[in-house]
């Protein structure tokens, strides 16, 4: 039995996942996590550092690390990469003028060895602020800009969400647990 099998069996017993939520400042990371927790999102302040939440979903325990996205904090993101099972990248769908900045930071993460193989879920947040007939176009623009189809070292999902209205928020945990179950727990 190889080391990888031993690690997988241990994770199977624990059913515990480490999830990092990253993205530029103002992308709605904390609002998304707060909405997942069914808490009030009306008084969210910028995250200066990080917040940790434990969420139970489908017989899994998810330790969710919501890390601030200000440029001064980004230099410290790599302190959280170890043992990451899923990376959630949040993008503000209503702030496409920052898409190149988001792409630049995102590409740095894709080159990070400690994240290789982890699940990758792109959240196109704040879709409640995008006209309904432009949502799919916005998602496709983000997919193209981030070069999602070129990523081969992660299982990738992309999901339009709204932390304010709750649209697709319930699908986030389902995706994380499903992806991790397929990748980590099949021996």
C-alpha positions as protocol buffer text, in pm:
chain_id: "A"
residue {
  index: 1
  type: UNK
  ca { x: 0 y: 0 z: 0 }
}
residue {
  index: 2
  type: UNK
  ca { x: 151 y: 331 z: -110 }
}
residue {
  index: 3
  type: UNK
  ca { x: 163 y: 655 z: 82 }
}
residue {
  index: 4
  type: UNK
  ca { x: -111 y: 804 z: -134 }
}
residue {
  index: 5
  type: UNK
  ca { x: -345 y: 517 z: -47 }
}
residue {
  index: 6
  type: UNK
  ca { x: -273 y: 561 z: 323 }
}
residue {
  index: 7
  type: UNK
  ca { x: -345 y: 933 z: 300 }
}
residue {
  index: 8
  type: UNK
  ca { x: -667 y: 869 z: 110 }
}
residue {
  index: 9
  type: UNK
  ca { x: -783 y: 613 z: 367 }
}
residue {
  index: 10
  type: UNK
  ca { x: -710 y: 855 z: 650 }
}
residue {
  index: 11
  type: UNK
  ca { x: -906 y: 1130 z: 476 }
}
residue {
  index: 12
  type: UNK
  ca { x: -1191 y: 886 z: 415 }
}
residue {
  index: 13
  type: UNK
  ca { x: -1217 y: 822 z: 788 }
}
residue {
  index: 14
  type: UNK
  ca { x: -1212 y: 1190 z: 869 }
}
residue {
  index: 15
  type: UNK
  ca { x: -1424 y: 1321 z: 581 }
}
residue {
  index: 16
  type: UNK
  ca { x: -1261 y: 1655 z: 647 }
}
residue {
  index: 17
  type: UNK
  ca { x: -1176 y: 1907 z: 376 }
}
residue {
  index: 18
  type: UNK
  ca { x: -968 y: 2224 z: 383 }
}
residue {
  index: 19
  type: UNK
  ca { x: -1117 y: 2489 z: 153 }
}
residue {
  index: 20
  type: UNK
  ca { x: -947 y: 2818 z: 68 }
}
residue {
  index: 21
  type: UNK
  ca { x: -1162 y: 3106 z: -53 }
}
residue {
  index: 22
  type: UNK
  ca { x: -950 y: 3359 z: -242 }
}
residue {
  index: 23
  type: UNK
  ca { x: -995 y: 3644 z: -486 }
}
residue {
  index: 24
  type: UNK
  ca { x: -945 y: 4016 z: -516 }
}
residue {
  index: 25
  type: UNK
  ca { x: -1073 y: 4253 z: -252 }
}
residue {
  index: 26
  type: UNK
  ca { x: -1440 y: 4335 z: -300 }
}
residue {
  index: 27
  type: UNK
  ca { x: -1515 y: 4009 z: -481 }
}
residue {
  index: 28
  type: UNK
  ca { x: -1765 y: 3895 z: -219 }
}
residue {
  index: 29
  type: UNK
  ca { x: -1570 y: 3610 z: -61 }
}
residue {
  index: 30
  type: UNK
  ca { x: -1686 y: 3680 z: 293 }
}
residue {
  index: 31
  type: UNK
  ca { x: -2042 y: 3746 z: 175 }
}
residue {
  index: 32
  type: UNK
  ca { x: -2052 y: 3408 z: 0 }
}
residue {
  index: 33
  type: UNK
  ca { x: -1925 y: 3222 z: 307 }
}
residue {
  index: 34
  type: UNK
  ca { x: -2166 y: 3417 z: 529 }
}
residue {
  index: 35
  type: UNK
  ca { x: -2458 y: 3328 z: 299 }
}
residue {
  index: 36
  type: UNK
  ca { x: -2355 y: 2960 z: 305 }
}
residue {
  index: 37
  type: UNK
  ca { x: -2373 y: 2981 z: 685 }
}
residue {
  index: 38
  type: UNK
  ca { x: -2726 y: 3128 z: 653 }
}
residue {
  index: 39
  type: UNK
  ca { x: -2616 y: 3444 z: 830 }
}
residue {
  index: 40
  type: UNK
  ca { x: -2698 y: 3808 z: 759 }
}
residue {
  index: 41
  type: UNK
  ca { x: -2490 y: 3951 z: 472 }
}
residue {
  index: 42
  type: UNK
  ca { x: -2600 y: 4313 z: 512 }
}
residue {
  index: 43
  type: UNK
  ca { x: -2312 y: 4425 z: 736 }
}
residue {
  index: 44
  type: UNK
  ca { x: -2003 y: 4262 z: 582 }
}
residue {
  index: 45
  type: UNK
  ca { x: -1674 y: 4449 z: 628 }
}
residue {
  index: 46
  type: UNK
  ca { x: -1354 y: 4387 z: 429 }
}
residue {
  index: 47
  type: UNK
  ca { x: -1159 y: 4091 z: 565 }
}
residue {
  index: 48
  type: UNK
  ca { x: -832 y: 4208 z: 715 }
}
residue {
  index: 49
  type: UNK
  ca { x: -650 y: 3878 z: 750 }
}
residue {
  index: 50
  type: UNK
  ca { x: -868 y: 3568 z: 747 }
}
residue {
  index: 51
  type: UNK
  ca { x: -1182 y: 3407 z: 885 }
}
residue {
  index: 52
  type: UNK
  ca { x: -1222 y: 3035 z: 950 }
}
residue {
  index: 53
  type: UNK
  ca { x: -1561 y: 2865 z: 942 }
}
residue {
  index: 54
  type: UNK
  ca { x: -1647 y: 2502 z: 997 }
}
residue {
  index: 55
  type: UNK
  ca { x: -1935 y: 2379 z: 786 }
}
residue {
  index: 56
  type: UNK
  ca { x: -2094 y: 2035 z: 797 }
}
residue {
  index: 57
  type: UNK
  ca { x: -2236 y: 1915 z: 466 }
}
residue {
  index: 58
  type: UNK
  ca { x: -2320 y: 1566 z: 335 }
}
residue {
  index: 59
  type: UNK
  ca { x: -2123 y: 1385 z: 608 }
}
residue {
  index: 60
  type: UNK
  ca { x: -1820 y: 1607 z: 548 }
}
residue {
  index: 61
  type: UNK
  ca { x: -1661 y: 1870 z: 766 }
}
residue {
  index: 62
  type: UNK
  ca { x: -1535 y: 2163 z: 561 }
}
residue {
  index: 63
  type: UNK
  ca { x: -1283 y: 2396 z: 722 }
}
residue {
  index: 64
  type: UNK
  ca { x: -1332 y: 2709 z: 513 }
}
residue {
  index: 65
  type: UNK
  ca { x: -1054 y: 2968 z: 516 }
}
residue {
  index: 66
  type: UNK
  ca { x: -1179 y: 3302 z: 385 }
}
residue {
  index: 67
  type: UNK
  ca { x: -862 y: 3503 z: 318 }
}
residue {
  index: 68
  type: UNK
  ca { x: -863 y: 3879 z: 258 }
}
residue {
  index: 69
  type: UNK
  ca { x: -796 y: 3992 z: -98 }
}
residue {
  index: 70
  type: UNK
  ca { x: -632 y: 4332 z: -51 }
}
residue {
  index: 71
  type: UNK
  ca { x: -302 y: 4368 z: -236 }
}
residue {
  index: 72
  type: UNK
  ca { x: -113 y: 4392 z: 94 }
}
residue {
  index: 73
  type: UNK
  ca { x: -258 y: 4057 z: 209 }
}
residue {
  index: 74
  type: UNK
  ca { x: -207 y: 3866 z: -117 }
}
residue {
  index: 75
  type: UNK
  ca { x: 164 y: 3828 z: -46 }
}
residue {
  index: 76
  type: UNK
  ca { x: 66 y: 3607 z: 251 }
}
residue {
  index: 77
  type: UNK
  ca { x: -177 y: 3380 z: 66 }
}
residue {
  index: 78
  type: UNK
  ca { x: 91 y: 3115 z: 22 }
}
residue {
  index: 79
  type: UNK
  ca { x: 94 y: 3060 z: 400 }
}
residue {
  index: 80
  type: UNK
  ca { x: -243 y: 2885 z: 362 }
}
residue {
  index: 81
  type: UNK
  ca { x: -178 y: 2656 z: 64 }
}
residue {
  index: 82
  type: UNK
  ca { x: -61 y: 2344 z: 249 }
}
residue {
  index: 83
  type: UNK
  ca { x: -316 y: 2061 z: 256 }
}
residue {
  index: 84
  type: UNK
  ca { x: -569 y: 2253 z: 50 }
}
residue {
  index: 85
  type: UNK
  ca { x: -839 y: 2022 z: -85 }
}
residue {
  index: 86
  type: UNK
  ca { x: -1032 y: 2286 z: -277 }
}
residue {
  index: 87
  type: UNK
  ca { x: -958 y: 2638 z: -392 }
}
residue {
  index: 88
  type: UNK
  ca { x: -1257 y: 2866 z: -443 }
}
residue {
  index: 89
  type: UNK
  ca { x: -1175 y: 3172 z: -655 }
}
residue {
  index: 90
  type: UNK
  ca { x: -1429 y: 3457 z: -625 }
}
residue {
  index: 91
  type: UNK
  ca { x: -1472 y: 3712 z: -903 }
}
residue {
  index: 92
  type: UNK
  ca { x: -1699 y: 4017 z: -899 }
}
residue {
  index: 93
  type: UNK
  ca { x: -1913 y: 3983 z: -1214 }
}
residue {
  index: 94
  type: UNK
  ca { x: -2003 y: 4350 z: -1186 }
}
residue {
  index: 95
  type: UNK
  ca { x: -1640 y: 4468 z: -1184 }
}
residue {
  index: 96
  type: UNK
  ca { x: -1503 y: 4339 z: -1511 }
}
residue {
  index: 97
  type: UNK
  ca { x: -1255 y: 4629 z: -1526 }
}
residue {
  index: 98
  type: UNK
  ca { x: -1056 y: 4433 z: -1267 }
}
residue {
  index: 99
  type: UNK
  ca { x: -1061 y: 4110 z: -1469 }
}
residue {
  index: 100
  type: UNK
  ca { x: -697 y: 4142 z: -1582 }
}
residue {
  index: 101
  type: UNK
  ca { x: -585 y: 4197 z: -1222 }
}
residue {
  index: 102
  type: UNK
  ca { x: -786 y: 3892 z: -1120 }
}
residue {
  index: 103
  type: UNK
  ca { x: -631 y: 3691 z: -1405 }
}
residue {
  index: 104
  type: UNK
  ca { x: -280 y: 3791 z: -1294 }
}
residue {
  index: 105
  type: UNK
  ca { x: -336 y: 3678 z: -935 }
}
residue {
  index: 106
  type: UNK
  ca { x: -522 y: 3366 z: -1047 }
}
residue {
  index: 107
  type: UNK
  ca { x: -238 y: 3255 z: -1277 }
}
residue {
  index: 108
  type: UNK
  ca { x: 8 y: 3281 z: -987 }
}
residue {
  index: 109
  type: UNK
  ca { x: -207 y: 3034 z: -797 }
}
residue {
  index: 110
  type: UNK
  ca { x: -224 y: 2796 z: -1093 }
}
residue {
  index: 111
  type: UNK
  ca { x: 158 y: 2782 z: -1091 }
}
residue {
  index: 112
  type: UNK
  ca { x: 169 y: 2699 z: -719 }
}
residue {
  index: 113
  type: UNK
  ca { x: 287 y: 2340 z: -663 }
}
residue {
  index: 114
  type: UNK
  ca { x: 113 y: 2306 z: -326 }
}
residue {
  index: 115
  type: UNK
  ca { x: -224 y: 2363 z: -494 }
}
residue {
  index: 116
  type: UNK
  ca { x: -176 y: 2120 z: -783 }
}
residue {
  index: 117
  type: UNK
  ca { x: -446 y: 1857 z: -783 }
}
residue {
  index: 118
  type: UNK
  ca { x: -685 y: 2040 z: -551 }
}
residue {
  index: 119
  type: UNK
  ca { x: -1036 y: 2108 z: -671 }
}
residue {
  index: 120
  type: UNK
  ca { x: -1089 y: 2451 z: -825 }
}
residue {
  index: 121
  type: UNK
  ca { x: -1426 y: 2625 z: -816 }
}
residue {
  index: 122
  type: UNK
  ca { x: -1460 y: 2966 z: -983 }
}
residue {
  index: 123
  type: UNK
  ca { x: -1746 y: 3169 z: -838 }
}
residue {
  index: 124
  type: UNK
  ca { x: -1876 y: 3444 z: -1064 }
}
residue {
  index: 125
  type: UNK
  ca { x: -2032 y: 3644 z: -781 }
}
residue {
  index: 126
  type: UNK
  ca { x: -2272 y: 3939 z: -778 }
}
residue {
  index: 127
  type: UNK
  ca { x: -2468 y: 3816 z: -1078 }
}
residue {
  index: 128
  type: UNK
  ca { x: -2770 y: 3990 z: -927 }
}
residue {
  index: 129
  type: UNK
  ca { x: -2606 y: 4313 z: -1050 }
}
residue {
  index: 130
  type: UNK
  ca { x: -2565 y: 4185 z: -1407 }
}
residue {
  index: 131
  type: UNK
  ca { x: -2859 y: 4203 z: -1648 }
}
residue {
  index: 132
  type: UNK
  ca { x: -3013 y: 3857 z: -1682 }
}
residue {
  index: 133
  type: UNK
  ca { x: -2948 y: 3844 z: -2057 }
}
residue {
  index: 134
  type: UNK
  ca { x: -2575 y: 3914 z: -1997 }
}
residue {
  index: 135
  type: UNK
  ca { x: -2501 y: 3655 z: -1726 }
}
residue {
  index: 136
  type: UNK
  ca { x: -2394 y: 3375 z: -1963 }
}
residue {
  index: 137
  type: UNK
  ca { x: -2182 y: 3616 z: -2168 }
}
residue {
  index: 138
  type: UNK
  ca { x: -2014 y: 3738 z: -1848 }
}
residue {
  index: 139
  type: UNK
  ca { x: -1943 y: 3381 z: -1735 }
}
residue {
  index: 140
  type: UNK
  ca { x: -1796 y: 3295 z: -2075 }
}
residue {
  index: 141
  type: UNK
  ca { x: -1580 y: 3609 z: -2074 }
}
residue {
  index: 142
  type: UNK
  ca { x: -1441 y: 3512 z: -1733 }
}
residue {
  index: 143
  type: UNK
  ca { x: -1388 y: 3152 z: -1849 }
}
residue {
  index: 144
  type: UNK
  ca { x: -1194 y: 3279 z: -2153 }
}
residue {
  index: 145
  type: UNK
  ca { x: -993 y: 3543 z: -1965 }
}
residue {
  index: 146
  type: UNK
  ca { x: -888 y: 3300 z: -1690 }
}
residue {
  index: 147
  type: UNK
  ca { x: -814 y: 3036 z: -1956 }
}
residue {
  index: 148
  type: UNK
  ca { x: -1019 y: 2781 z: -1766 }
}
residue {
  index: 149
  type: UNK
  ca { x: -1017 y: 2532 z: -2054 }
}
residue {
  index: 150
  type: UNK
  ca { x: -635 y: 2520 z: -2045 }
}
residue {
  index: 151
  type: UNK
  ca { x: -615 y: 2412 z: -1680 }
}
residue {
  index: 152
  type: UNK
  ca { x: -514 y: 2048 z: -1660 }
}
residue {
  index: 153
  type: UNK
  ca { x: -386 y: 2008 z: -1303 }
}
residue {
  index: 154
  type: UNK
  ca { x: -721 y: 2074 z: -1129 }
}
residue {
  index: 155
  type: UNK
  ca { x: -1079 y: 1957 z: -1161 }
}
residue {
  index: 156
  type: UNK
  ca { x: -1246 y: 2288 z: -1247 }
}
residue {
  index: 157
  type: UNK
  ca { x: -1600 y: 2414 z: -1198 }
}
residue {
  index: 158
  type: UNK
  ca { x: -1745 y: 2758 z: -1268 }
}
residue {
  index: 159
  type: UNK
  ca { x: -2063 y: 2877 z: -1105 }
}
residue {
  index: 160
  type: UNK
  ca { x: -2251 y: 3207 z: -1130 }
}
residue {
  index: 161
  type: UNK
  ca { x: -2373 y: 3301 z: -781 }
}
residue {
  index: 162
  type: UNK
  ca { x: -2516 y: 3585 z: -577 }
}
residue {
  index: 163
  type: UNK
  ca { x: -2434 y: 3614 z: -209 }
}
residue {
  index: 164
  type: UNK
  ca { x: -2714 y: 3868 z: -176 }
}
residue {
  index: 165
  type: UNK
  ca { x: -3002 y: 3680 z: -341 }
}
residue {
  index: 166
  type: UNK
  ca { x: -2864 y: 3335 z: -261 }
}
residue {
  index: 167
  type: UNK
  ca { x: -2870 y: 3223 z: -625 }
}
residue {
  index: 168
  type: UNK
  ca { x: -2671 y: 2897 z: -662 }
}
residue {
  index: 169
  type: UNK
  ca { x: -2520 y: 2930 z: -312 }
}
residue {
  index: 170
  type: UNK
  ca { x: -2654 y: 2584 z: -225 }
}
residue {
  index: 171
  type: UNK
  ca { x: -2463 y: 2437 z: -520 }
}
residue {
  index: 172
  type: UNK
  ca { x: -2120 y: 2549 z: -388 }
}
residue {
  index: 173
  type: UNK
  ca { x: -2092 y: 2294 z: -108 }
}
residue {
  index: 174
  type: UNK
  ca { x: -2243 y: 2022 z: -328 }
}
residue {
  index: 175
  type: UNK
  ca { x: -1973 y: 2083 z: -591 }
}
residue {
  index: 176
  type: UNK
  ca { x: -1689 y: 2087 z: -336 }
}
residue {
  index: 177
  type: UNK
  ca { x: -1801 y: 1765 z: -167 }
}
residue {
  index: 178
  type: UNK
  ca { x: -1875 y: 1586 z: -496 }
}
residue {
  index: 179
  type: UNK
  ca { x: -1541 y: 1683 z: -651 }
}
residue {
  index: 180
  type: UNK
  ca { x: -1343 y: 1585 z: -340 }
}
residue {
  index: 181
  type: UNK
  ca { x: -1532 y: 1257 z: -305 }
}
residue {
  index: 182
  type: UNK
  ca { x: -1446 y: 1156 z: -660 }
}
residue {
  index: 183
  type: UNK
  ca { x: -1082 y: 1267 z: -636 }
}
residue {
  index: 184
  type: UNK
  ca { x: -983 y: 1178 z: -280 }
}
residue {
  index: 185
  type: UNK
  ca { x: -1198 y: 890 z: -171 }
}
residue {
  index: 186
  type: UNK
  ca { x: -1193 y: 647 z: -461 }
}
residue {
  index: 187
  type: UNK
  ca { x: -923 y: 390 z: -391 }
}
